[in-house]
Amino acid sequence: MAVNLQKGQKISLNKEAGGTLTKIKMGLGWDVAQSASSKKGGFLSGLFGGGSGGEDSIDLDASCIMFDSNKQPIDAIWFGQLQSKDGSITHTGDNRTGAGDGDDEVINVDLSRVPASVQSLVFTVNSFTGQTFESVENAFCRIVNANNNSEVARYNLSSQGSHTAMIMAKVYRHNGEWKMHAIGEIASGRTFQDLMPAIIPHA
């Protein structure tokens, strides 16, 4: 059974998986709020594009930033660079709608290949199209054991609001093992670069 994480909770990935995790998938998902198109009707919504674009109008992007022990960014994996320079992390590509069940974007991590200089991996989601999370519901991130496709841990976010990004979670080294920390902090920015001042304190 996967662990349902609460905000701020930290777990050992190996312990939850019942053995050493070597390859994981960080799945991130969301839905367009059912009320997003209906509640912002009227003349203003026509001006600002609310309610007319359908599901395609919300493009959330998942990113992973690699940090060293001094909280200095080493590399970033996002829709502009789908693989880390060392090859240990791969983004499966951009999903522009959030339609359908399951993961909307997946970032694959080979923990056994992550360079020793990397202390933590911070996962974020941001609204590239600029819509706020008032238009998003059922956002989650989950860690899956890629070797057997079993879900290890899930973190469901309930934060709807005027923010345009979420710092979801981090996977980090601690005493020779990998752990996961459910962060769930709101932020604002269209790309991970915009979020860096908010991300670094959590790295």
Secondary structure, DSSP 8 states (H G I E B T S, - for coil): --EE--TT-EEEHHHHHTS---EEEEEEEEEE-TTTTTTT-SHHHHHHTTTTSGGGG--EEEEEEEE-TTS-EEEEEBTTB-B-TTSSEEE----SS--SSS-SEEEEEEGGGS-TT--EEEEEEEETT---GGGEEEEEEEEEETTTTEEEEEEEE---SS-SEEEEEEEEEETTEEEEEEEEEEE--SSHHHHHHHHGGG-
